[in-house]
Amino acid sequence: MKKLSLTAKIFISMVLGIIAGLLLQGNPDFAVTYIKPLGTIYLNLIKMVVVPVVFLSIMQGIISLQDIRKVGRMGVSTVLYFFVTTAIAITIGLVLANILNVGGGYVLQGGELSYEAAAAPSFIDTIVNIFPSNFFKPMVEANMLQVICISLFFGFGVILAGEKGKVASDWIDSFAEVSFKVMNMIISVSVIGVFALICPVIAQNGPEVLLPLLKVILIAYAAYIFHVLVAYSVSVKCFVGMNPFTFLKGVSQAALFAFSSASSVGTLPFSLAATEKLGARKDVSSFVLPLGATINMDGTAIYQGVCAIFIAQIFGIDLNLSQQITIILSSLWLTSSPSSSPLLSLPSVPPVSPVPA
């Protein structure tokens, strides 16, 4: 009998978690009290190993390139690619939300509503905050942009140190290997973690919470699937000549974990393992993937676009082309900072109900 792959096991675990959650709707406290802690422990362990994996893998990638200019060119092209795919993602979300009239058939409840937006940090403040004033604080707080910044500078330092940096390079390789082994140990219990993460979500929310916003959720998921099948498939075919189905099969494990955990950074160990199996160069993947897990939030961009149109429509606001372009630009800005995946989230919107037939 053929042994099940980890991807298949994760999928089965996710399905069982959904079924268990539906069965526990009458007693969601049990799922929250006894099952959710296992998921929290698992996600905490994933997050624990992410910082050393990111820090050490980026340094490994930089040192293996042995050229600061190559790192600079790779960084610029990577960031540009991320911005392009994010712009495509938000555009897909807006187009589908408009065509399918995402807010149609809903009315507001609760009368007059008001909201005061918090002031967003300026562009200069955002740039300044990338550069840490303390080596350890970003590690403790898992501030991934600052962790990446530290790893870049220390990686450059090892290159510039030449022969004297050889000892540091060997230490980095050794500790990186240890971190990857720890990561593999944690990934080996993914079946339990995925079940424990998704079961309480279903038990607490259930269909009675999801149904009023089912149209929003379905349109968002349609946009996610369209973006993956079009933008990512075209990218892998054009840039590396890979069969899109091979790519999608290769990243399925990471995608399933992202779905069940709603954590972009937590998915990083799965992404690193997937790209290695697909044949990506380690020096490239160890640099690009941590950066992508931090600033490349295409799913979040789609989600924001769909929800922006939904909220505008239920308020009776008709957004013109220039306003929707502003949404695209705003999403590019907002998704360039660490956040969770929106896959298991619901839009933060005022109470709504379907318009009676």
C-alpha positions in Angstrom: 0.0 0.0 0.0 1.3 3.4 -1.0 2.2 5.6 1.9 0.2 8.9 2.0 2.2 12.1 1.4 2.3 14.8 4.0 0.1 17.0 1.6 -2.6 14.3 1.5 -2.4 13.9 5.3 -2.8 17.6 5.8 -5.8 17.7 3.5 -7.4 14.8 5.3 -6.7 16.5 8.7 -8.2 19.7 7.4 -11.4 17.9 6.3 -11.6 16.0 9.6 -11.2 19.3 11.4 -14.1 20.9 9.5 -16.3 17.8 10.2 -15.4 17.8 13.9 -16.0 21.6 14.0 -19.5 21.1 12.5 -20.3 18.3 15.0 -19.1 20.5 17.9 -21.2 23.5 17.1 -23.5 22.6 19.9 -20.6 22.7 22.3 -18.0 25.1 20.9 -16.4 25.6 24.4 -15.1 22.0 24.2 -13.3 22.8 20.9 -11.9 26.1 22.3 -10.9 24.6 25.7 -9.4 21.3 24.7 -8.6 21.3 20.9 -7.6 24.9 20.2 -4.6 24.9 22.7 -3.0 22.1 20.6 -3.3 24.3 17.5 -1.9 27.3 19.4 1.1 25.3 20.6 1.8 24.1 17.1 1.5 27.5 15.5 3.7 28.9 18.3 6.4 26.3 17.5 6.2 27.2 13.8 6.6 30.9 14.7 9.5 30.1 17.1 11.6 28.4 14.4 10.7 31.0 11.7 13.0 33.8 13.0 16.2 31.7 13.1 15.3 30.0 9.8 14.8 33.4 8.1 17.8 35.0 9.7 20.2 32.1 8.9 18.8 31.2 5.5 19.1 34.8 4.2 22.6 35.0 5.4 23.4 31.7 3.8 22.0 32.9 0.5 23.9 36.2 0.6 27.2 34.5 1.5 26.8 31.8 -1.2 26.4 34.6 -3.8 29.7 36.2 -2.7 28.7 39.4 -4.4 26.8 42.3 -2.8 25.9 43.7 -6.3 24.2 40.4 -7.2 22.2 40.6 -3.9 21.2 44.1 -4.8 20.0 43.2 -8.3 18.1 40.2 -6.9 16.5 42.4 -4.2 15.3 45.1 -6.6 13.9 42.6 -9.2 12.2 40.6 -6.4 10.5 43.6 -4.9 9.4 44.8 -8.3 7.9 41.4 -9.1 6.1 41.4 -5.8 4.6 44.8 -6.4 3.4 43.8 -9.9 1.8 40.5 -8.7 0.1 42.4 -5.8 -1.3 45.0 -8.2 -2.6 42.2 -10.4 -4.2 40.5 -7.4 -6.0 43.6 -6.2 -7.2 44.4 -9.7 -8.6 40.9 -10.0 -10.4 41.3 -6.7 -11.9 44.6 -7.8 -13.0 43.4 -11.2 -14.7 40.3 -9.9 -16.4 42.2 -7.0 -17.8 44.8 -9.5 -18.9 42.2 -12.2 -20.5 40.0 -9.6 -22.0 42.9 -7.7 -20.6 41.7 -4.3 -22.7 44.0 -2.2 -26.0 43.6 -4.1 -28.9 42.2 -2.1 -27.7 43.4 1.3 -29.0 46.2 3.6 -27.4 47.8 6.6 -28.7 47.1 10.1 -28.3 49.3 13.2 -29.0 52.7 11.8 -26.3 55.4 11.6 -22.7 54.2 11.7 -19.5 56.1 12.1 -15.8 55.2 12.0 -12.6 57.1 12.7 -9.6 55.7 10.9 -6.3 55.6 12.7 -3.5 57.7 11.2 -1.3 55.6 9.0 2.5 55.9 9.4 4.2 58.1 6.8 6.4 56.7 4.0 9.5 58.1 5.7 8.5 56.5 9.1 8.0 53.2 7.4 11.4 53.3 5.9 13.0 54.3 9.2 11.3 51.5 11.0 12.9 48.9 8.7 16.3 49.6 10.4 16.5 48.3 14.0 18.3 50.1 16.8 18.8 46.8 18.7 19.9 43.4 17.4 17.8 41.3 19.8 14.5 43.2 19.9 13.4 42.3 16.3 14.2 38.7 17.0 12.1 38.6 20.2 9.2 40.5 18.5 9.5 38.6 15.2 9.6 41.8 13.3 10.5 40.2 10.0 11.4 43.3 8.0 14.0 44.2 10.7 15.2 40.6 10.9 15.7 40.6 7.2 17.6 43.9 7.5 19.9 42.5 10.2 20.6 39.4 8.1 21.4 41.5 5.1 24.0 43.6 6.9 25.6 40.7 8.7 25.6 38.7 5.5 27.4 41.5 3.7 29.8 41.7 6.7 30.8 38.1 6.2 31.5 38.6 2.5 33.5 41.8 3.1 35.5 40.1 5.9 36.9 37.7 3.3 39.0 34.9 4.7 38.5 36.1 8.3 34.7 35.6 7.8 35.1 31.9 6.9 34.6 30.8 10.5 31.4 32.9 10.8 30.2 31.4 7.5 30.8 27.8 8.9 28.9 28.7 12.1 26.0 30.1 10.1 25.9 26.9 7.9 25.9 24.7 11.1 23.2 26.6 12.9 21.1 26.9 9.8 21.2 23.1 9.4 20.2 22.7 13.1 17.3 25.1 12.5 16.1 23.2 9.5 16.1 19.9 11.5 14.0 21.6 14.2 11.7 22.9 11.5 11.3 19.4 10.1 10.5 18.0 13.5 7.7 20.5 13.9 6.4 20.0 10.4 6.2 16.2 11.1 3.2 16.9 13.5 1.4 19.1 11.1 -1.5 16.7 10.9 -2.4 17.3 14.6 -1.7 21.1 14.3 -3.9 21.6 11.2 -6.8 19.7 12.8 -6.5 21.7 16.0 -6.4 25.0 14.2 -9.4 24.6 12.0 -11.8 22.7 14.2 -12.4 25.5 16.8 -12.9 28.1 13.9 -15.7 26.0 12.4 -17.2 25.1 15.8 -17.3 28.8 16.9 -18.5 30.4 13.7 -20.4 27.7 11.8 -22.6 28.3 8.7 -25.0 30.7 10.5 -22.2 33.2 10.7 -20.8 32.5 7.2 -24.1 32.5 5.3 -24.9 36.2 5.5 -21.4 36.9 4.0 -21.3 33.9 1.7 -21.3 35.9 -1.5 -18.3 38.0 -0.3 -16.4 34.8 0.7 -17.1 33.0 -2.6 -16.1 35.9 -4.7 -12.8 36.3 -2.7 -12.1 32.6 -3.1 -12.8 32.8 -6.8 -10.4 35.7 -7.1 -7.7 33.7 -5.1 -8.1 30.7 -7.5 -8.1 32.9 -10.6 -4.9 34.7 -9.4 -3.1 31.5 -8.7 -4.1 29.8 -12.0 -3.4 32.9 -14.1 -0.7 35.1 -12.5 1.4 32.5 -10.8 1.0 29.8 -13.6 2.0 32.3 -16.2 5.0 33.4 -14.1 6.4 29.9 -13.6 5.8 29.1 -17.3 7.4 32.3 -18.6 10.3 32.7 -16.2 11.5 29.1 -15.6 9.5 27.1 -18.3 7.9 24.9 -15.6 4.6 23.1 -16.1 2.0 25.1 -14.0 0.5 21.8 -12.7 3.9 20.7 -11.5 4.3 24.0 -9.7 0.8 23.8 -8.1 1.3 20.2 -7.0 4.7 21.2 -5.5 3.4 24.1 -3.4 0.1 22.3 -2.4 1.5 21.5 1.0 2.4 25.1 1.8 -1.0 26.2 0.4 -2.9 23.8 2.6 -1.0 25.0 5.7 -1.6 28.6 4.8 -5.3 27.9 4.5 -5.6 26.2 7.8 -3.3 28.4 9.9 -4.0 31.8 8.3 -0.3 32.7 8.8 2.0 33.8 6.0 5.1 33.8 8.1 4.2 30.4 9.7 4.0 28.9 6.2 7.6 29.8 5.4 9.1 26.4 6.4 6.7 24.7 4.0 7.5 27.1 1.2 11.3 26.6 1.7 10.9 22.8 1.5 8.6 23.0 -1.5 10.9 25.3 -3.6 13.8 23.0 -2.8 11.9 20.0 -4.1 10.9 22.0 -7.2 14.6 22.7 -8.0 15.0 26.3 -7.0 18.5 27.4 -6.1 18.9 27.5 -2.3 20.7 30.9 -2.3 17.7 32.4 -4.2 14.9 30.8 -2.3 16.5 31.5 1.1 16.5 35.2 0.2 13.3 35.6 -1.8 10.9 33.6 0.3 11.4 35.3 3.7 11.0 38.6 1.9 7.9 37.4 0.1 6.3 36.1 3.3 6.8 39.6 4.8 5.8 42.0 2.0 4.1 40.0 -0.7 0.5 39.7 0.5 -1.5 38.9 -2.7 -4.3 37.2 -0.9 -4.7 40.1 1.5 -4.7 42.5 -1.4 -7.6 40.6 -3.1 -9.5 40.4 0.2 -9.2 44.2 0.7 -10.4 44.9 -2.8 -13.4 42.7 -2.6 -14.3 44.1 0.9 -13.8 47.7 -0.3 -16.4 47.2 -3.1 -18.7 45.3 -0.8 -18.7 48.0 1.9 -19.1 50.8 -0.7 -22.1 49.0 -2.3 -23.9 48.4 0.9 -23.5 52.1 1.8 -24.8 53.0 -1.7 -21.5 54.5 -2.8 -20.6 54.1 -6.5 -16.8 54.1 -6.7 -15.4 55.5 -10.0 -12.3 54.4 -11.8 -10.0 56.9 -10.2 -11.2 55.9 -6.7 -10.6 52.2 -7.5 -7.1 53.0 -8.7 -6.6 54.7 -5.3 -7.7 51.4 -3.7 -5.0 49.6 -5.7 -2.3 52.0 -4.7 -3.4 51.9 -1.0 -3.4 48.1 -1.0 0.1 48.0 -2.4 1.1 50.2 0.6 -0.9 48.3 3.2 0.2 44.8 2.1 3.9 45.7 2.2 3.9 45.0 6.0 3.6 41.7 7.9 0.0 40.4 8.3 -1.9 37.2 8.5 -3.5 35.5 5.6 -7.2 36.4 5.3 -8.3 32.9 4.3 -10.1 32.1 7.5 -11.1 35.7 8.4 -14.3 37.5 7.9 -14.6 41.1 6.6 -14.8 43.7 9.3 -18.0 45.3 8.1 -21.1 46.7 9.8 -24.0 44.2 10.4 -25.8 43.4 7.2 -28.6 41.1 6.1 -30.0 40.0 2.7 -32.7 42.2 1.2 -36.1 40.3 1.5 -37.3 38.9 -1.8 
